[in-house]
Amino acid sequence: MITWLENYGKTHLFYIILIAVGLFSFHAWQQEHDARLLAEQTVKQTDAQVKTLQQQIVTNNTQAAAKVQVVTKIVHDAVTPAQQIAAVPQLSDVQLNAREIPSLAPDGPPEVAVDLAPLVMELGQCRQDSINLGACTQNYNACQDIVKARDGEIVVLKKKPNFFHRVVGVAKAVGVGIGIGLLLGAKV
């Protein structure tokens, strides 16, 4: 066995090392290739989800603008006190029981009486909604910034290194493998 190694092992050692380095390099390339394909697939899925969410945001904004336009029209069209009192149930879900009362001033504007507890409840809800709207607006702007940052990441991830950079990376790995092989060969 030792004579066989001395006669044929030394002759074929170069080829054995070359084949081992080739197999190692191919395995490393295959892992990198599979990881890159998985990353590209994930980026495509994320990009599709982001586009869907952006479309949903646009749809929600359009629907909200239409509802705000209806409320604005109701407020704009209610000019007389009777029309304004009639508009109260359209603007509030709370039963305020709005009714016109005689004015205390002889030439003053008409006055309206409402039930106090529902009015306080409605005003409290309006204030809470105002605070939540401010928070939602800030969150929405932050989400838009996140989407823009993600789009930038996607552009960077899609950019592949050029051929020569990849060859240099593989050459470094092969060089390390050859160096280890030579070091181990010198010790044996």
C-alpha positions as CSV (number, residue, x, y, z in Angstrom):
1,M,0.0,0.0,0.0
2,I,2.8,2.4,0.9
3,T,4.7,1.6,-2.3
4,W,1.5,2.3,-4.3
5,L,1.2,5.7,-2.6
6,E,4.8,6.4,-3.3
7,N,4.6,5.4,-7.0
8,Y,1.1,6.6,-7.9
9,G,-0.1,8.8,-5.1
10,K,2.5,11.5,-5.6
11,T,1.8,11.5,-9.4
12,H,-1.9,11.8,-8.9
13,L,-1.9,14.1,-5.8
14,F,-2.1,17.2,-8.0
15,Y,-5.1,15.8,-9.8
16,I,-6.8,14.7,-6.6
17,I,-6.3,18.2,-5.1
18,L,-7.5,19.8,-8.3
19,I,-10.6,17.7,-8.3
20,A,-11.3,18.3,-4.6
21,V,-10.8,22.1,-5.1
22,G,-13.1,21.9,-8.1
23,L,-15.8,20.1,-6.2
24,F,-15.5,22.5,-3.3
25,S,-15.7,25.5,-5.6
26,F,-18.7,24.1,-7.5
27,H,-20.4,23.4,-4.2
28,A,-19.7,27.0,-2.9
29,W,-20.9,28.5,-6.2
30,Q,-24.1,26.4,-6.1
31,Q,-24.9,27.5,-2.5
32,E,-24.3,31.1,-3.5
33,H,-26.4,30.7,-6.6
34,D,-29.3,29.1,-4.7
35,A,-29.1,31.8,-2.0
36,R,-29.2,34.5,-4.6
37,L,-32.2,32.9,-6.4
38,L,-34.0,32.7,-3.0
39,A,-33.2,36.3,-2.2
40,E,-34.5,37.4,-5.7
41,Q,-37.7,35.4,-5.2
42,T,-38.2,37.0,-1.7
43,V,-37.5,40.4,-3.1
44,K,-40.1,39.9,-5.8
45,Q,-42.7,38.7,-3.3
46,T,-42.0,41.6,-1.0
47,D,-42.2,44.0,-4.0
48,A,-45.6,42.6,-5.0
49,Q,-46.9,42.9,-1.4
50,V,-45.7,46.5,-1.2
51,K,-47.4,47.4,-4.5
52,T,-50.6,45.8,-3.2
53,L,-50.4,47.8,0.0
54,Q,-49.7,51.0,-1.8
55,Q,-52.8,50.4,-4.0
56,Q,-54.9,49.7,-0.9
57,I,-53.6,53.0,0.6
58,V,-54.6,54.9,-2.5
59,T,-58.1,53.3,-2.5
60,N,-58.6,54.1,1.2
61,N,-57.5,57.7,0.5
62,T,-60.0,58.0,-2.4
63,Q,-62.9,56.6,-0.3
64,A,-62.1,58.9,2.6
65,A,-61.9,62.0,0.2
66,A,-65.4,61.1,-1.2
67,K,-66.8,60.8,2.4
68,V,-65.2,64.1,3.4
69,Q,-66.7,65.7,0.2
70,V,-70.2,64.6,1.3
71,V,-69.8,66.0,4.8
72,T,-68.5,69.3,3.3
73,K,-71.5,69.5,1.0
74,I,-73.9,69.0,3.9
75,V,-72.2,71.7,6.0
76,H,-72.1,74.1,3.0
77,D,-75.7,73.6,2.0
78,A,-77.1,74.1,5.6
79,V,-77.5,77.9,5.6
80,T,-80.7,78.6,7.5
81,P,-81.1,77.6,11.2
82,A,-83.7,75.0,10.2
83,Q,-81.4,73.4,7.6
84,Q,-78.6,73.4,10.1
85,I,-80.7,71.7,12.8
86,A,-81.8,69.2,10.2
87,A,-78.2,68.5,9.2
88,V,-77.2,67.6,12.8
89,P,-78.4,63.9,12.6
90,Q,-76.5,63.5,9.2
91,L,-73.3,64.7,10.8
92,S,-73.5,62.8,14.1
93,D,-74.4,59.3,15.1
94,V,-75.2,60.5,18.6
95,Q,-78.8,61.5,19.4
96,L,-78.2,65.2,20.3
97,N,-81.9,66.1,20.3
98,A,-81.2,69.4,18.6
99,R,-84.0,72.0,18.8
100,E,-84.4,75.7,18.2
101,I,-85.1,77.9,21.2
102,P,-86.0,81.5,21.4
103,S,-83.0,83.9,21.3
104,L,-82.2,85.8,24.4
105,A,-81.0,88.8,22.4
106,P,-83.8,90.5,20.4
107,D,-81.9,90.8,17.1
108,G,-79.4,88.0,17.9
109,P,-78.9,84.8,15.9
110,P,-81.2,81.9,16.5
111,E,-80.1,79.6,19.3
112,V,-80.2,75.8,19.5
113,A,-80.5,73.5,22.5
114,V,-79.1,70.0,22.6
115,D,-78.9,67.4,25.3
116,L,-75.6,67.9,27.3
117,A,-74.5,64.4,27.9
118,P,-74.6,63.3,24.3
119,L,-72.9,66.5,23.2
120,V,-70.0,65.9,25.7
121,M,-69.8,62.3,24.5
122,E,-69.7,63.5,20.8
123,L,-67.1,66.2,21.5
124,G,-64.9,63.7,23.4
125,Q,-65.1,61.2,20.6
126,C,-64.2,64.0,18.1
127,R,-61.2,64.9,20.1
128,Q,-60.1,61.2,20.4
129,D,-60.6,60.8,16.6
130,S,-58.5,64.0,16.1
131,I,-55.7,62.6,18.2
132,N,-55.8,59.2,16.5
133,L,-55.9,60.8,13.1
134,G,-52.8,62.8,13.9
135,A,-51.0,59.6,15.0
136,C,-52.3,57.7,11.9
137,T,-51.0,60.5,9.7
138,Q,-47.6,60.3,11.2
139,N,-47.6,56.5,11.0
140,Y,-48.7,56.7,7.3
141,N,-45.9,59.1,6.5
142,A,-43.4,56.7,8.3
143,C,-44.8,53.8,6.3
144,Q,-44.3,55.7,3.1
145,D,-40.7,56.3,4.1
146,I,-40.3,52.6,4.9
147,V,-41.7,51.7,1.5
148,K,-39.3,54.1,-0.2
149,A,-36.4,52.7,1.7
150,R,-37.5,49.1,0.9
151,D,-37.7,50.1,-2.8
152,G,-34.1,51.3,-2.5
153,E,-33.0,48.1,-0.9
154,I,-34.7,46.1,-3.7
155,V,-32.8,48.1,-6.3
156,V,-29.5,47.4,-4.5
157,L,-30.3,43.7,-4.0
158,K,-31.2,43.2,-7.6
159,K,-27.9,44.6,-8.8
160,K,-25.5,41.7,-9.3
161,P,-21.7,42.0,-8.9
162,N,-20.0,42.0,-12.3
163,F,-18.4,38.9,-13.6
164,F,-14.8,39.8,-12.7
165,H,-15.7,40.4,-9.0
166,R,-17.3,37.0,-8.8
167,V,-14.3,35.4,-10.5
168,V,-12.0,37.1,-8.0
169,G,-14.1,35.8,-5.1
170,V,-14.0,32.3,-6.4
171,A,-10.3,32.6,-7.1
172,K,-9.7,33.7,-3.4
173,A,-11.6,30.6,-2.2
174,V,-9.7,28.3,-4.5
175,G,-6.4,29.9,-3.5
176,V,-7.2,29.3,0.2
177,G,-8.0,25.7,-0.6
178,I,-4.8,25.2,-2.5
179,G,-2.8,26.8,0.3
180,I,-4.4,24.5,2.9
181,G,-3.7,21.6,0.6
182,L,-0.1,22.5,0.1
183,L,0.3,23.1,3.8
184,L,-1.2,19.7,4.6
185,G,0.9,18.1,1.9
186,A,4.1,19.5,3.3
187,K,3.3,18.2,6.8
188,V,2.5,14.7,5.5
